[in-house]
Amino acid sequence: VVPTNKPLVRTNHPDIIYKTEKEKFKAICDEIEELHRV
């Protein structure tokens, strides 16, 4: 095994499970709207 040259930058986020596809895409749109406000 070759060691990495740089430390890991990845952030591990918890999994999110939605009941419906519509609910999933609404959550995506809500997050995009929130990020655009910032």
C-alpha distance matrix in Angstrom:
0.0 3.8 6.4 9.3 12.5 14.9 15.5 15.9 19.5 19.8 22.6 22.8 26.4 28.2 29.1 32.7 34.7 38.0 40.9 42.0 40.7 43.5 42.4 38.9 40.1 42.6 39.9 37.9 41.2 41.9 38.6 39.1 42.6 41.5 38.9 41.6 44.0 41.7
3.8 0.0 3.8 6.5 9.1 12.0 13.3 14.2 17.7 18.7 21.8 22.6 26.3 28.5 29.6 33.2 35.4 38.6 41.7 42.6 41.1 43.7 42.6 39.0 40.0 42.4 39.6 37.5 40.5 41.3 37.8 38.0 41.5 40.3 37.5 40.1 42.4 40.0
6.4 3.8 0.0 3.8 6.5 8.9 9.8 11.3 14.9 16.3 19.3 20.4 24.2 26.6 28.1 31.6 34.2 37.4 40.7 41.7 40.3 42.7 41.3 37.8 38.8 40.9 37.9 35.9 38.9 39.3 35.8 36.1 39.4 38.0 35.2 37.9 40.0 37.4
9.3 6.5 3.8 0.0 3.8 5.6 7.0 8.4 11.7 13.4 16.7 18.3 22.0 24.7 26.3 29.6 32.4 35.4 38.8 39.6 38.0 40.3 38.9 35.3 36.1 38.1 35.2 33.0 35.8 36.3 32.7 32.9 36.2 34.8 31.8 34.4 36.6 34.0
12.5 9.1 6.5 3.8 0.0 3.8 7.0 9.4 12.0 14.5 17.9 20.1 23.7 26.8 28.5 31.7 34.6 37.5 41.0 41.6 39.9 41.9 40.6 36.9 37.4 39.3 36.4 34.0 36.6 37.0 33.3 33.2 36.3 34.9 31.8 34.0 36.2 33.4
14.9 12.0 8.9 5.6 3.8 0.0 3.8 6.5 8.6 11.6 14.8 17.3 20.8 24.1 26.1 29.1 32.2 35.1 38.7 39.4 37.7 39.4 37.9 34.4 34.9 36.5 33.5 31.2 33.7 33.9 30.2 30.1 33.1 31.5 28.4 30.8 32.8 29.9
15.5 13.3 9.8 7.0 7.0 3.8 0.0 3.8 6.4 9.3 11.9 14.4 17.9 21.1 23.4 26.5 29.7 32.7 36.3 37.3 35.9 37.6 35.8 32.4 33.2 34.6 31.4 29.5 32.1 32.0 28.2 28.6 31.6 29.7 26.8 29.5 31.3 28.4
15.9 14.2 11.3 8.4 9.4 6.5 3.8 0.0 3.8 5.7 8.6 10.9 14.5 17.6 19.7 22.8 26.0 29.0 32.6 33.5 32.1 33.9 32.2 28.7 29.6 31.1 28.0 26.0 28.8 28.8 25.1 25.6 28.7 27.0 24.3 27.1 29.0 26.4
19.5 17.7 14.9 11.7 12.0 8.6 6.4 3.8 0.0 3.8 6.5 9.7 12.7 16.3 18.5 21.2 24.5 27.2 30.9 31.7 30.1 31.6 29.8 26.5 27.0 28.3 25.2 23.2 25.7 25.6 21.9 22.2 25.2 23.4 20.6 23.4 25.3 22.6
19.8 18.7 16.3 13.4 14.5 11.6 9.3 5.7 3.8 0.0 3.8 6.4 9.5 12.9 14.9 17.6 20.9 23.6 27.3 28.1 26.6 28.3 26.5 23.1 23.9 25.4 22.3 20.3 23.2 23.2 19.6 20.3 23.5 21.9 19.4 22.4 24.4 22.1
22.6 21.8 19.3 16.7 17.9 14.8 11.9 8.6 6.5 3.8 0.0 3.8 6.3 9.9 12.4 15.0 18.5 21.3 25.0 26.1 25.0 26.4 24.3 21.1 22.2 23.3 19.9 18.5 21.4 21.0 17.4 18.7 21.6 19.7 17.6 21.0 22.6 20.4
22.8 22.6 20.4 18.3 20.1 17.3 14.4 10.9 9.7 6.4 3.8 0.0 3.8 6.7 9.2 12.3 15.6 18.7 22.3 23.7 23.0 24.8 22.5 19.4 21.1 22.3 18.9 17.9 21.2 20.8 17.5 19.3 22.3 20.5 19.0 22.6 24.1 22.3
26.4 26.3 24.2 22.0 23.7 20.8 17.9 14.5 12.7 9.5 6.3 3.8 0.0 3.8 6.5 9.0 12.6 15.4 19.1 20.6 20.1 21.6 19.1 16.2 18.1 19.0 15.4 14.9 18.2 17.5 14.5 16.8 19.6 17.8 16.8 20.5 21.8 20.4
28.2 28.5 26.6 24.7 26.8 24.1 21.1 17.6 16.3 12.9 9.9 6.7 3.8 0.0 3.8 6.5 9.9 13.1 16.4 18.5 18.6 20.3 17.5 15.0 17.6 18.4 14.9 15.2 18.7 17.8 15.4 18.2 20.8 19.1 18.8 22.5 23.6 22.6
29.1 29.6 28.1 26.3 28.5 26.1 23.4 19.7 18.5 14.9 12.4 9.2 6.5 3.8 0.0 3.8 6.6 10.0 13.3 15.3 15.4 17.5 15.0 12.4 15.3 16.6 13.5 13.8 17.5 17.2 15.3 17.9 20.7 19.6 19.6 23.0 24.4 24.0
32.7 33.2 31.6 29.6 31.7 29.1 26.5 22.8 21.2 17.6 15.0 12.3 9.0 6.5 3.8 0.0 3.8 6.6 10.1 12.0 12.4 14.1 11.4 9.2 12.3 13.2 10.3 11.3 14.9 14.5 13.2 16.1 18.5 17.7 18.3 21.5 22.8 22.9
34.7 35.4 34.2 32.4 34.6 32.2 29.7 26.0 24.5 20.9 18.5 15.6 12.6 9.9 6.6 3.8 0.0 3.8 6.8 9.0 10.0 12.2 9.8 8.1 11.8 13.0 10.9 12.4 15.7 15.7 15.3 18.0 20.2 20.0 20.9 23.8 25.1 25.7
38.0 38.6 37.4 35.4 37.5 35.1 32.7 29.0 27.2 23.6 21.3 18.7 15.4 13.1 10.0 6.6 3.8 0.0 3.8 5.6 7.1 8.8 6.3 5.6 9.4 10.3 9.1 11.1 13.9 14.1 14.5 17.1 18.9 19.2 20.6 23.1 24.3 25.4
40.9 41.7 40.7 38.8 41.0 38.7 36.3 32.6 30.9 27.3 25.0 22.3 19.1 16.4 13.3 10.1 6.8 3.8 0.0 3.8 7.1 8.6 6.9 7.9 11.2 11.9 11.7 14.0 16.3 16.5 17.6 20.1 21.5 22.1 23.8 26.0 27.1 28.5
42.0 42.6 41.7 39.6 41.6 39.4 37.3 33.5 31.7 28.1 26.1 23.7 20.6 18.5 15.3 12.0 9.0 5.6 3.8 0.0 3.8 5.4 5.3 6.4 8.9 10.1 10.9 12.8 14.6 15.6 17.0 18.9 20.3 21.5 23.1 24.9 26.3 28.0
40.7 41.1 40.3 38.0 39.9 37.7 35.9 32.1 30.1 26.6 25.0 23.0 20.1 18.6 15.4 12.4 10.0 7.1 7.1 3.8 0.0 3.8 5.4 5.0 6.3 8.6 9.9 10.7 12.5 14.3 15.5 16.7 18.5 20.1 21.4 22.8 24.7 26.5
43.5 43.7 42.7 40.3 41.9 39.4 37.6 33.9 31.6 28.3 26.4 24.8 21.6 20.3 17.5 14.1 12.2 8.8 8.6 5.4 3.8 0.0 3.8 5.4 5.3 6.2 8.7 9.9 10.6 12.2 14.3 15.5 16.5 18.4 20.1 21.2 22.8 25.0
42.4 42.6 41.3 38.9 40.6 37.9 35.8 32.2 29.8 26.5 24.3 22.5 19.1 17.5 15.0 11.4 9.8 6.3 6.9 5.3 5.4 3.8 0.0 3.8 5.6 5.1 6.3 8.7 10.0 10.5 12.4 14.4 15.3 16.5 18.5 20.1 21.3 23.2
38.9 39.0 37.8 35.3 36.9 34.4 32.4 28.7 26.5 23.1 21.1 19.4 16.2 15.0 12.4 9.2 8.1 5.6 7.9 6.4 5.0 5.4 3.8 0.0 3.8 5.5 5.2 6.4 8.8 10.0 10.8 12.6 14.4 15.5 16.8 18.7 20.4 21.9
40.1 40.0 38.8 36.1 37.4 34.9 33.2 29.6 27.0 23.9 22.2 21.1 18.1 17.6 15.3 12.3 11.8 9.4 11.2 8.9 6.3 5.3 5.6 3.8 0.0 3.8 5.4 4.9 6.2 8.5 9.8 10.5 12.3 14.2 15.4 16.6 18.5 20.4
42.6 42.4 40.9 38.1 39.3 36.5 34.6 31.1 28.3 25.4 23.3 22.3 19.0 18.4 16.6 13.2 13.0 10.3 11.9 10.1 8.6 6.2 5.1 5.5 3.8 0.0 3.8 5.4 5.1 6.1 8.6 9.9 10.5 12.3 14.3 15.4 16.7 18.9
39.9 39.6 37.9 35.2 36.4 33.5 31.4 28.0 25.2 22.3 19.9 18.9 15.4 14.9 13.5 10.3 10.9 9.1 11.7 10.9 9.9 8.7 6.3 5.2 5.4 3.8 0.0 3.8 5.5 5.0 6.2 8.7 9.9 10.6 12.4 14.3 15.5 17.1
37.9 37.5 35.9 33.0 34.0 31.2 29.5 26.0 23.2 20.3 18.5 17.9 14.9 15.2 13.8 11.3 12.4 11.1 14.0 12.8 10.7 9.9 8.7 6.4 4.9 5.4 3.8 0.0 3.8 5.5 5.2 6.3 8.7 10.0 10.7 12.5 14.5 15.9
41.2 40.5 38.9 35.8 36.6 33.7 32.1 28.8 25.7 23.2 21.4 21.2 18.2 18.7 17.5 14.9 15.7 13.9 16.3 14.6 12.5 10.6 10.0 8.8 6.2 5.1 5.5 3.8 0.0 3.8 5.4 5.1 6.1 8.6 9.9 10.6 12.5 14.7
41.9 41.3 39.3 36.3 37.0 33.9 32.0 28.8 25.6 23.2 21.0 20.8 17.5 17.8 17.2 14.5 15.7 14.1 16.5 15.6 14.3 12.2 10.5 10.0 8.5 6.1 5.0 5.5 3.8 0.0 3.8 5.5 5.1 6.2 8.7 10.0 10.8 12.9
38.6 37.8 35.8 32.7 33.3 30.2 28.2 25.1 21.9 19.6 17.4 17.5 14.5 15.4 15.3 13.2 15.3 14.5 17.6 17.0 15.5 14.3 12.4 10.8 9.8 8.6 6.2 5.2 5.4 3.8 0.0 3.8 5.4 5.1 6.2 8.7 10.0 11.1
39.1 38.0 36.1 32.9 33.2 30.1 28.6 25.6 22.2 20.3 18.7 19.3 16.8 18.2 17.9 16.1 18.0 17.1 20.1 18.9 16.7 15.5 14.4 12.6 10.5 9.9 8.7 6.3 5.1 5.5 3.8 0.0 3.8 5.4 5.1 6.2 8.7 10.2
42.6 41.5 39.4 36.2 36.3 33.1 31.6 28.7 25.2 23.5 21.6 22.3 19.6 20.8 20.7 18.5 20.2 18.9 21.5 20.3 18.5 16.5 15.3 14.4 12.3 10.5 9.9 8.7 6.1 5.1 5.4 3.8 0.0 3.8 5.5 5.2 6.4 9.1
41.5 40.3 38.0 34.8 34.9 31.5 29.7 27.0 23.4 21.9 19.7 20.5 17.8 19.1 19.6 17.7 20.0 19.2 22.1 21.5 20.1 18.4 16.5 15.5 14.2 12.3 10.6 10.0 8.6 6.2 5.1 5.4 3.8 0.0 3.8 5.5 5.2 6.8
38.9 37.5 35.2 31.8 31.8 28.4 26.8 24.3 20.6 19.4 17.6 19.0 16.8 18.8 19.6 18.3 20.9 20.6 23.8 23.1 21.4 20.1 18.5 16.8 15.4 14.3 12.4 10.7 9.9 8.7 6.2 5.1 5.5 3.8 0.0 3.8 5.4 5.4
41.6 40.1 37.9 34.4 34.0 30.8 29.5 27.1 23.4 22.4 21.0 22.6 20.5 22.5 23.0 21.5 23.8 23.1 26.0 24.9 22.8 21.2 20.1 18.7 16.6 15.4 14.3 12.5 10.6 10.0 8.7 6.2 5.2 5.5 3.8 0.0 3.8 5.4
44.0 42.4 40.0 36.6 36.2 32.8 31.3 29.0 25.3 24.4 22.6 24.1 21.8 23.6 24.4 22.8 25.1 24.3 27.1 26.3 24.7 22.8 21.3 20.4 18.5 16.7 15.5 14.5 12.5 10.8 10.0 8.7 6.4 5.2 5.4 3.8 0.0 3.8
41.7 40.0 37.4 34.0 33.4 29.9 28.4 26.4 22.6 22.1 20.4 22.3 20.4 22.6 24.0 22.9 25.7 25.4 28.5 28.0 26.5 25.0 23.2 21.9 20.4 18.9 17.1 15.9 14.7 12.9 11.1 10.2 9.1 6.8 5.4 5.4 3.8 0.0
